[in-house]
Amino acid sequence: MARVAIVTGGTRGIGRAICEKLQADGFTVVANYAGNDAAADQLKADTGIRCYKWDVGDHEATIAGCARVAEEVGPVDVVVNNAGITRDAVLHKMSYDDWHEVMRINLGGCFNMAKACFPGMRERGWGRIVNIGSINGQAGQYGQVNYAAAKSGIHGFTKALAQEGAKFGVTVNAIAPGYIDTDMVAAVPEPVLEKIIAKIPVGRLGHAEEIARGVAFLCSEDAGFVTGSTMSINGGQHMY
Ligand code: NDP
């Protein structure tokens, strides 16, 4: 039987590309999303992928949402924690709400999804968790103390949970994308974006499909010895 994969924020941008790639690789894919029903309807119409709406930053809603997926689709074998938001501002202008909301969704979402799905993977002896971090969690970014802290937290979360899952066939890895041409990056002002592209050795923005291919490898059988790692996919913008 096909393995079941949940992709949070799976209806647009990078998440949608991940859904399509995992479906092509033979997984039964479920996309979670927050509120944009039109994008969810479009994904469902184009691919037949089932979409479930809940806020991954809400602990109870996430536990209930994943339980519904398990009941209606099957036990969850793969979680891709992709849902993320930005609320950019320099620190002296950033509100507590901007800080908290980014931490709640970007980092809290990973905890909530793992709480819902990791115990079952551990019991069944196989699982894959892939967390989408960011180049800005590795290198920091002006005007993003909230986002950089949450994404950096994802990298620590990944390494800690990888140690807990290793003996049970559950791998936990992260991908740190550079700048990818999605709605999130479309929100960056043009002059800022031009300066960013000038710093990318490959000379262009990345494509969502390029992140999806990395996720697909980490979710595959072939990646069973890869755990606690961070795969940087950033056109050479940040190397270490
Ligand atoms: P988009 O803004 O294009 O899409 C975000 C997706 O996340 C949407 O499906 C959205 O749902 C969903 N989402 C947002 N908040 C929640 C929530 N509370 N609960 C459930 N789903 C939610 O983002 P990208 O595709 O650009 O980014 C995807 C991931 O990659 C993010 O984690 C981002 O931080 C990371 N990333 C992106 C980079 C880029 O250059 N684009 C670079 C580095 C990292 P809805 O449509 O319903 O709002």
py3Dmol code that shows the C-alpha trace and the ligand (Angstrom):
import py3Dmol

protein = """\
ATOM      1  CA  MET A   1       0.000   0.000   0.000  1.00  0.00           C
ATOM      2  CA  ALA A   2       1.206   3.529  -0.761  1.00  0.00           C
ATOM      3  CA  ARG A   3       2.721   5.453   2.108  1.00  0.00           C
ATOM      4  CA  VAL A   4       0.795   8.480   3.352  1.00  0.00           C
ATOM      5  CA  ALA A   5       2.498  11.885   3.343  1.00  0.00           C
ATOM      6  CA  ILE A   6       1.195  15.154   4.810  1.00  0.00           C
ATOM      7  CA  VAL A   7       2.655  18.380   3.481  1.00  0.00           C
ATOM      8  CA  THR A   8       1.783  21.412   5.598  1.00  0.00           C
ATOM      9  CA  GLY A   9       1.196  24.555   3.573  1.00  0.00           C
ATOM     10  CA  GLY A  10       0.949  22.168   0.656  1.00  0.00           C
ATOM     11  CA  THR A  11      -1.451  24.104  -1.529  1.00  0.00           C
ATOM     12  CA  ARG A  12       0.803  26.886  -2.836  1.00  0.00           C
ATOM     13  CA  GLY A  13       4.424  27.623  -3.718  1.00  0.00           C
ATOM     14  CA  ILE A  14       7.076  25.207  -2.500  1.00  0.00           C
ATOM     15  CA  GLY A  15       4.489  23.074  -0.675  1.00  0.00           C
ATOM     16  CA  ARG A  16       2.486  22.491  -3.824  1.00  0.00           C
ATOM     17  CA  ALA A  17       5.609  21.438  -5.742  1.00  0.00           C
ATOM     18  CA  ILE A  18       6.461  19.020  -2.898  1.00  0.00           C
ATOM     19  CA  CYS A  19       2.941  17.536  -3.022  1.00  0.00           C
ATOM     20  CA  GLU A  20       3.161  16.960  -6.756  1.00  0.00           C
ATOM     21  CA  LYS A  21       6.638  15.414  -6.578  1.00  0.00           C
ATOM     22  CA  LEU A  22       5.729  13.049  -3.708  1.00  0.00           C
ATOM     23  CA  GLN A  23       2.566  12.042  -5.559  1.00  0.00           C
ATOM     24  CA  ALA A  24       4.652  11.313  -8.683  1.00  0.00           C
ATOM     25  CA  ASP A  25       6.945   9.186  -6.495  1.00  0.00           C
ATOM     26  CA  GLY A  26       4.003   7.035  -5.398  1.00  0.00           C
ATOM     27  CA  PHE A  27       2.981   8.484  -2.033  1.00  0.00           C
ATOM     28  CA  THR A  28      -0.644   9.103  -1.129  1.00  0.00           C
ATOM     29  CA  VAL A  29      -0.364  12.825  -0.488  1.00  0.00           C
ATOM     30  CA  VAL A  30      -2.478  15.072   1.711  1.00  0.00           C
ATOM     31  CA  ALA A  31      -2.038  18.853   1.689  1.00  0.00           C
ATOM     32  CA  ASN A  32      -2.735  20.975   4.739  1.00  0.00           C
ATOM     33  CA  TYR A  33      -3.358  24.716   4.406  1.00  0.00           C
ATOM     34  CA  ALA A  34      -4.496  27.702   6.457  1.00  0.00           C
ATOM     35  CA  GLY A  35      -7.260  29.602   4.687  1.00  0.00           C
ATOM     36  CA  ASN A  36      -6.811  30.086   0.943  1.00  0.00           C
ATOM     37  CA  ASP A  37      -9.600  27.776  -0.264  1.00  0.00           C
ATOM     38  CA  ALA A  38      -9.146  28.792  -3.925  1.00  0.00           C
ATOM     39  CA  ALA A  39      -5.560  27.473  -3.971  1.00  0.00           C
ATOM     40  CA  ALA A  40      -6.686  24.257  -2.252  1.00  0.00           C
ATOM     41  CA  ASP A  41      -9.541  23.763  -4.740  1.00  0.00           C
ATOM     42  CA  GLN A  42      -7.109  24.328  -7.607  1.00  0.00           C
ATOM     43  CA  LEU A  43      -4.640  21.733  -6.277  1.00  0.00           C
ATOM     44  CA  LYS A  44      -7.447  19.234  -5.776  1.00  0.00           C
ATOM     45  CA  ALA A  45      -8.820  19.859  -9.290  1.00  0.00           C
ATOM     46  CA  ASP A  46      -5.384  19.557 -10.906  1.00  0.00           C
ATOM     47  CA  THR A  47      -4.063  16.534  -9.002  1.00  0.00           C
ATOM     48  CA  GLY A  48      -6.836  14.907  -6.940  1.00  0.00           C
ATOM     49  CA  ILE A  49      -4.776  15.577  -3.785  1.00  0.00           C
ATOM     50  CA  ARG A  50      -6.991  15.898  -0.711  1.00  0.00           C
ATOM     51  CA  CYS A  51      -6.694  19.166   1.198  1.00  0.00           C
ATOM     52  CA  TYR A  52      -7.312  19.652   4.920  1.00  0.00           C
ATOM     53  CA  LYS A  53      -7.632  23.088   6.480  1.00  0.00           C
ATOM     54  CA  TRP A  54      -6.191  23.796   9.898  1.00  0.00           C
ATOM     55  CA  ASP A  55      -3.725  26.194  11.495  1.00  0.00           C
ATOM     56  CA  VAL A  56      -0.517  24.253  12.237  1.00  0.00           C
ATOM     57  CA  GLY A  57       0.290  26.762  14.980  1.00  0.00           C
ATOM     58  CA  ASP A  58      -2.814  25.614  16.879  1.00  0.00           C
ATOM     59  CA  HIS A  59      -1.873  22.529  18.900  1.00  0.00           C
ATOM     60  CA  GLU A  60      -5.368  21.070  19.380  1.00  0.00           C
ATOM     61  CA  ALA A  61      -6.370  21.763  15.768  1.00  0.00           C
ATOM     62  CA  THR A  62      -3.222  20.014  14.521  1.00  0.00           C
ATOM     63  CA  ILE A  63      -3.742  16.941  16.699  1.00  0.00           C
ATOM     64  CA  ALA A  64      -7.376  16.750  15.531  1.00  0.00           C
ATOM     65  CA  GLY A  65      -6.472  17.411  11.864  1.00  0.00           C
ATOM     66  CA  CYS A  66      -3.830  14.678  11.776  1.00  0.00           C
ATOM     67  CA  ALA A  67      -6.198  12.244  13.526  1.00  0.00           C
ATOM     68  CA  ARG A  68      -8.762  12.949  10.781  1.00  0.00           C
ATOM     69  CA  VAL A  69      -6.174  12.315   8.081  1.00  0.00           C
ATOM     70  CA  ALA A  70      -5.148   9.028   9.745  1.00  0.00           C
ATOM     71  CA  GLU A  71      -8.780   7.923   9.933  1.00  0.00           C
ATOM     72  CA  GLU A  72      -9.797   8.987   6.423  1.00  0.00           C
ATOM     73  CA  VAL A  73      -6.583   8.318   4.476  1.00  0.00           C
ATOM     74  CA  GLY A  74      -4.368   6.082   6.627  1.00  0.00           C
ATOM     75  CA  PRO A  75      -1.551   6.198   9.191  1.00  0.00           C
ATOM     76  CA  VAL A  76       0.846   9.027   8.426  1.00  0.00           C
ATOM     77  CA  ASP A  77       4.329   7.865   7.349  1.00  0.00           C
ATOM     78  CA  VAL A  78       5.784  11.156   6.122  1.00  0.00           C
ATOM     79  CA  VAL A  79       5.448  14.715   7.416  1.00  0.00           C
ATOM     80  CA  VAL A  80       6.828  17.668   5.509  1.00  0.00           C
ATOM     81  CA  ASN A  81       6.722  20.736   7.752  1.00  0.00           C
ATOM     82  CA  ASN A  82       6.598  23.392   5.074  1.00  0.00           C
ATOM     83  CA  ALA A  83       3.963  25.889   6.307  1.00  0.00           C
ATOM     84  CA  GLY A  84       5.529  29.218   7.061  1.00  0.00           C
ATOM     85  CA  ILE A  85       4.839  32.934   7.198  1.00  0.00           C
ATOM     86  CA  THR A  86       6.855  36.144   7.387  1.00  0.00           C
ATOM     87  CA  ARG A  87       6.065  39.256   9.430  1.00  0.00           C
ATOM     88  CA  ASP A  88       9.147  41.338   8.642  1.00  0.00           C
ATOM     89  CA  ALA A  89      10.188  44.475  10.532  1.00  0.00           C
ATOM     90  CA  VAL A  90      13.346  45.763  12.142  1.00  0.00           C
ATOM     91  CA  LEU A  91      13.410  44.941  15.835  1.00  0.00           C
ATOM     92  CA  HIS A  92      12.568  48.429  17.078  1.00  0.00           C
ATOM     93  CA  LYS A  93       9.399  48.351  14.956  1.00  0.00           C
ATOM     94  CA  MET A  94       8.496  44.682  15.409  1.00  0.00           C
ATOM     95  CA  SER A  95       5.470  44.053  17.617  1.00  0.00           C
ATOM     96  CA  TYR A  96       5.273  41.198  20.082  1.00  0.00           C
ATOM     97  CA  ASP A  97       2.468  39.836  17.910  1.00  0.00           C
ATOM     98  CA  ASP A  98       4.785  39.792  14.842  1.00  0.00           C
ATOM     99  CA  TRP A  99       7.379  37.899  16.886  1.00  0.00           C
ATOM    100  CA  HIS A 100       4.955  35.458  18.450  1.00  0.00           C
ATOM    101  CA  GLU A 101       2.916  34.673  15.340  1.00  0.00           C
ATOM    102  CA  VAL A 102       6.022  33.712  13.331  1.00  0.00           C
ATOM    103  CA  MET A 103       7.343  31.546  16.187  1.00  0.00           C
ATOM    104  CA  ARG A 104       3.905  29.990  16.749  1.00  0.00           C
ATOM    105  CA  ILE A 105       3.370  28.966  13.121  1.00  0.00           C
ATOM    106  CA  ASN A 106       6.894  28.358  11.763  1.00  0.00           C
ATOM    107  CA  LEU A 107       8.441  26.620  14.773  1.00  0.00           C
ATOM    108  CA  GLY A 108       5.393  25.685  16.866  1.00  0.00           C
ATOM    109  CA  GLY A 109       3.900  24.074  13.763  1.00  0.00           C
ATOM    110  CA  CYS A 110       6.817  21.622  13.578  1.00  0.00           C
ATOM    111  CA  PHE A 111       6.348  20.635  17.221  1.00  0.00           C
ATOM    112  CA  ASN A 112       2.591  20.231  16.818  1.00  0.00           C
ATOM    113  CA  MET A 113       2.927  18.066  13.695  1.00  0.00           C
ATOM    114  CA  ALA A 114       5.617  15.920  15.293  1.00  0.00           C
ATOM    115  CA  LYS A 115       3.496  15.443  18.436  1.00  0.00           C
ATOM    116  CA  ALA A 116       0.652  14.266  16.229  1.00  0.00           C
ATOM    117  CA  CYS A 117       2.579  11.962  13.884  1.00  0.00           C
ATOM    118  CA  PHE A 118       5.966  10.951  15.323  1.00  0.00           C
ATOM    119  CA  PRO A 119       4.626   8.486  17.958  1.00  0.00           C
ATOM    120  CA  GLY A 120       2.840   6.434  15.269  1.00  0.00           C
ATOM    121  CA  MET A 121       5.919   6.375  13.018  1.00  0.00           C
ATOM    122  CA  ARG A 122       8.024   5.264  15.990  1.00  0.00           C
ATOM    123  CA  GLU A 123       5.597   2.453  16.834  1.00  0.00           C
ATOM    124  CA  ARG A 124       5.392   1.257  13.217  1.00  0.00           C
ATOM    125  CA  GLY A 125       9.187   1.428  12.801  1.00  0.00           C
ATOM    126  CA  TRP A 126       9.344   3.700   9.754  1.00  0.00           C
ATOM    127  CA  GLY A 127       8.921   7.402   9.172  1.00  0.00           C
ATOM    128  CA  ARG A 128      10.254  10.488   7.475  1.00  0.00           C
ATOM    129  CA  ILE A 129      10.038  14.049   8.771  1.00  0.00           C
ATOM    130  CA  VAL A 130      11.393  16.858   6.619  1.00  0.00           C
ATOM    131  CA  ASN A 131      11.375  20.374   8.043  1.00  0.00           C
ATOM    132  CA  ILE A 132      11.679  23.374   5.741  1.00  0.00           C
ATOM    133  CA  GLY A 133      14.087  25.827   7.329  1.00  0.00           C
ATOM    134  CA  SER A 134      15.703  28.727   5.502  1.00  0.00           C
ATOM    135  CA  ILE A 135      18.974  30.277   4.465  1.00  0.00           C
ATOM    136  CA  ASN A 136      17.883  33.136   6.729  1.00  0.00           C
ATOM    137  CA  GLY A 137      17.814  30.762   9.702  1.00  0.00           C
ATOM    138  CA  GLN A 138      21.425  29.843   8.912  1.00  0.00           C
ATOM    139  CA  ALA A 139      22.820  33.273   8.093  1.00  0.00           C
ATOM    140  CA  GLY A 140      20.339  35.729   9.681  1.00  0.00           C
ATOM    141  CA  GLN A 141      18.603  38.495   7.729  1.00  0.00           C
ATOM    142  CA  TYR A 142      18.052  42.199   8.389  1.00  0.00           C
ATOM    143  CA  GLY A 143      14.453  42.829   9.444  1.00  0.00           C
ATOM    144  CA  GLN A 144      13.733  39.190  10.277  1.00  0.00           C
ATOM    145  CA  VAL A 145      14.699  38.461  13.893  1.00  0.00           C
ATOM    146  CA  ASN A 146      11.429  36.540  14.287  1.00  0.00           C
ATOM    147  CA  TYR A 147      11.720  34.501  11.075  1.00  0.00           C
ATOM    148  CA  ALA A 148      15.480  33.872  11.435  1.00  0.00           C
ATOM    149  CA  ALA A 149      15.009  32.714  15.046  1.00  0.00           C
ATOM    150  CA  ALA A 150      12.127  30.401  14.143  1.00  0.00           C
ATOM    151  CA  LYS A 151      13.970  28.901  11.174  1.00  0.00           C
ATOM    152  CA  SER A 152      17.183  28.521  13.147  1.00  0.00           C
ATOM    153  CA  GLY A 153      15.084  26.783  15.810  1.00  0.00           C
ATOM    154  CA  ILE A 154      13.865  24.360  13.159  1.00  0.00           C
ATOM    155  CA  HIS A 155      17.434  23.277  12.504  1.00  0.00           C
ATOM    156  CA  GLY A 156      18.005  22.529  16.224  1.00  0.00           C
ATOM    157  CA  PHE A 157      14.611  20.813  16.495  1.00  0.00           C
ATOM    158  CA  THR A 158      15.582  18.607  13.543  1.00  0.00           C
ATOM    159  CA  LYS A 159      18.858  17.441  15.089  1.00  0.00           C
ATOM    160  CA  ALA A 160      17.261  16.711  18.468  1.00  0.00           C
ATOM    161  CA  LEU A 161      14.305  14.750  17.085  1.00  0.00           C
ATOM    162  CA  ALA A 162      16.606  12.884  14.682  1.00  0.00           C
ATOM    163  CA  GLN A 163      18.385  11.429  17.722  1.00  0.00           C
ATOM    164  CA  GLU A 164      15.059  10.260  19.164  1.00  0.00           C
ATOM    165  CA  GLY A 165      13.879   8.692  15.908  1.00  0.00           C
ATOM    166  CA  ALA A 166      17.084   6.997  14.752  1.00  0.00           C
ATOM    167  CA  LYS A 167      16.587   3.661  16.513  1.00  0.00           C
ATOM    168  CA  PHE A 168      13.013   3.420  15.299  1.00  0.00           C
ATOM    169  CA  GLY A 169      13.526   3.874  11.551  1.00  0.00           C
ATOM    170  CA  VAL A 170      12.341   7.466  11.659  1.00  0.00           C
ATOM    171  CA  THR A 171      14.634   9.993   9.974  1.00  0.00           C
ATOM    172  CA  VAL A 172      14.336  13.713  10.599  1.00  0.00           C
ATOM    173  CA  ASN A 173      16.050  16.175   8.271  1.00  0.00           C
ATOM    174  CA  ALA A 174      15.819  19.796   7.223  1.00  0.00           C
ATOM    175  CA  ILE A 175      16.099  21.650   3.974  1.00  0.00           C
ATOM    176  CA  ALA A 176      17.311  25.231   3.983  1.00  0.00           C
ATOM    177  CA  PRO A 177      16.105  26.864   0.775  1.00  0.00           C
ATOM    178  CA  GLY A 178      17.631  30.033  -0.554  1.00  0.00           C
ATOM    179  CA  TYR A 179      15.383  32.503  -2.384  1.00  0.00           C
ATOM    180  CA  ILE A 180      12.714  30.668  -4.373  1.00  0.00           C
ATOM    181  CA  ASP A 181      10.273  32.284  -6.818  1.00  0.00           C
ATOM    182  CA  THR A 182       7.023  31.932  -4.824  1.00  0.00           C
ATOM    183  CA  ASP A 183       4.379  34.366  -3.504  1.00  0.00           C
ATOM    184  CA  MET A 184       6.500  34.797  -0.350  1.00  0.00           C
ATOM    185  CA  VAL A 185       9.408  36.193  -2.369  1.00  0.00           C
ATOM    186  CA  ALA A 186       7.075  38.170  -4.652  1.00  0.00           C
ATOM    187  CA  ALA A 187       6.305  40.212  -1.512  1.00  0.00           C
ATOM    188  CA  VAL A 188       9.957  41.370  -1.317  1.00  0.00           C
ATOM    189  CA  PRO A 189      10.325  44.875  -2.842  1.00  0.00           C
ATOM    190  CA  GLU A 190      11.919  44.790  -6.337  1.00  0.00           C
ATOM    191  CA  PRO A 191      15.093  46.796  -5.456  1.00  0.00           C
ATOM    192  CA  VAL A 192      15.752  44.515  -2.443  1.00  0.00           C
ATOM    193  CA  LEU A 193      15.215  41.432  -4.605  1.00  0.00           C
ATOM    194  CA  GLU A 194      17.652  42.699  -7.239  1.00  0.00           C
ATOM    195  CA  LYS A 195      20.336  43.054  -4.561  1.00  0.00           C
ATOM    196  CA  ILE A 196      19.577  39.532  -3.302  1.00  0.00           C
ATOM    197  CA  ILE A 197      19.832  37.994  -6.791  1.00  0.00           C
ATOM    198  CA  ALA A 198      23.165  39.756  -7.306  1.00  0.00           C
ATOM    199  CA  LYS A 199      24.470  37.768  -4.313  1.00  0.00           C
ATOM    200  CA  ILE A 200      23.367  34.363  -5.653  1.00  0.00           C
ATOM    201  CA  PRO A 201      26.339  32.764  -7.464  1.00  0.00           C
ATOM    202  CA  VAL A 202      24.000  30.787  -9.747  1.00  0.00           C
ATOM    203  CA  GLY A 203      22.514  34.158 -10.773  1.00  0.00           C
ATOM    204  CA  ARG A 204      18.805  33.491 -10.378  1.00  0.00           C
ATOM    205  CA  LEU A 205      16.050  32.629  -7.920  1.00  0.00           C
ATOM    206  CA  GLY A 206      15.437  28.959  -7.248  1.00  0.00           C
ATOM    207  CA  HIS A 207      12.350  27.086  -8.393  1.00  0.00           C
ATOM    208  CA  ALA A 208       9.939  25.317  -6.044  1.00  0.00           C
ATOM    209  CA  GLU A 209      10.524  22.059  -7.937  1.00  0.00           C
ATOM    210  CA  GLU A 210      14.219  22.224  -6.995  1.00  0.00           C
ATOM    211  CA  ILE A 211      13.274  22.134  -3.303  1.00  0.00           C
ATOM    212  CA  ALA A 212      10.718  19.388  -3.960  1.00  0.00           C
ATOM    213  CA  ARG A 213      13.352  17.116  -5.466  1.00  0.00           C
ATOM    214  CA  GLY A 214      15.468  17.443  -2.309  1.00  0.00           C
ATOM    215  CA  VAL A 215      12.464  16.663  -0.110  1.00  0.00           C
ATOM    216  CA  ALA A 216      11.629  13.628  -2.237  1.00  0.00           C
ATOM    217  CA  PHE A 217      15.124  12.224  -1.765  1.00  0.00           C
ATOM    218  CA  LEU A 218      14.939  12.660   2.026  1.00  0.00           C
ATOM    219  CA  CYS A 219      11.551  10.894   2.036  1.00  0.00           C
ATOM    220  CA  SER A 220      12.804   7.976  -0.039  1.00  0.00           C
ATOM    221  CA  GLU A 221      13.972   4.540   1.041  1.00  0.00           C
ATOM    222  CA  ASP A 222      17.425   5.450  -0.332  1.00  0.00           C
ATOM    223  CA  ALA A 223      17.817   8.136   2.349  1.00  0.00           C
ATOM    224  CA  GLY A 224      17.528   5.747   5.309  1.00  0.00           C
ATOM    225  CA  PHE A 225      21.065   6.573   6.516  1.00  0.00           C
ATOM    226  CA  VAL A 226      20.529  10.343   6.273  1.00  0.00           C
ATOM    227  CA  THR A 227      19.238  11.839   9.501  1.00  0.00           C
ATOM    228  CA  GLY A 228      19.766  15.057  11.461  1.00  0.00           C
ATOM    229  CA  SER A 229      21.119  16.733   8.340  1.00  0.00           C
ATOM    230  CA  THR A 230      20.362  20.049   6.700  1.00  0.00           C
ATOM    231  CA  MET A 231      20.392  20.162   2.924  1.00  0.00           C
ATOM    232  CA  SER A 232      21.093  23.677   1.634  1.00  0.00           C
ATOM    233  CA  ILE A 233      19.474  24.402  -1.737  1.00  0.00           C
ATOM    234  CA  ASN A 234      20.369  28.010  -2.364  1.00  0.00           C
ATOM    235  CA  GLY A 235      22.293  28.486  -5.617  1.00  0.00           C
ATOM    236  CA  GLY A 236      25.512  28.846  -3.636  1.00  0.00           C
ATOM    237  CA  GLN A 237      24.344  31.937  -1.729  1.00  0.00           C
ATOM    238  CA  HIS A 238      25.422  30.592   1.669  1.00  0.00           C
ATOM    239  CA  MET A 239      28.049  27.871   2.042  1.00  0.00           C
ATOM    240  CA  TYR A 240      29.332  26.277   5.223  1.00  0.00           C
TER     241      TYR A 240
END
"""
ligand_1 = """\
48
NDP
P 3.873 30.624 0.357
O 3.581 31.880 1.103
O 3.888 30.648 -1.134
O 2.869 29.454 0.839
C 2.716 29.231 2.199
C 1.850 28.023 2.436
O 1.789 27.826 3.873
C 0.429 28.200 1.967
O -0.086 26.954 1.504
C -0.313 28.635 3.245
O -1.690 28.292 3.261
C 0.423 27.793 4.275
N 0.294 28.308 5.639
C 0.611 29.545 6.102
N 0.313 29.631 7.416
C -0.206 28.422 7.773
C -0.749 27.896 8.971
N -0.805 28.626 10.103
N -1.232 26.630 8.970
C -1.210 25.880 7.839
N -0.715 26.326 6.663
C -0.228 27.592 6.630
O 5.279 30.127 0.934
P 6.542 29.484 0.183
O 6.095 28.377 -0.689
O 7.375 30.559 -0.369
O 7.352 28.896 1.443
C 7.171 27.584 1.916
C 8.153 27.341 3.049
O 9.484 27.562 2.577
C 7.974 28.293 4.230
O 8.233 27.607 5.430
C 9.043 29.339 3.996
O 9.423 29.960 5.189
C 10.140 28.490 3.410
N 11.111 29.227 2.627
C 10.725 29.913 1.511
C 11.663 30.598 0.777
C 11.299 31.327 -0.461
O 12.207 31.966 -1.031
N 10.066 31.285 -0.944
C 13.073 30.647 1.185
C 13.365 29.881 2.363
C 12.409 29.204 3.053
P -2.798 29.337 2.642
O -2.596 29.313 1.156
O -4.085 28.757 3.071
O -2.479 30.676 3.242
"""
view = py3Dmol.view(width=600, height=400)
view.addModel(protein, "pdb")
view.setStyle({"model": 0}, {"cartoon": {"style": "trace"}})
view.addModel(ligand_1, "xyz")
view.setStyle({"model": 1}, {"stick": {}})
view.zoomTo()
view.show()
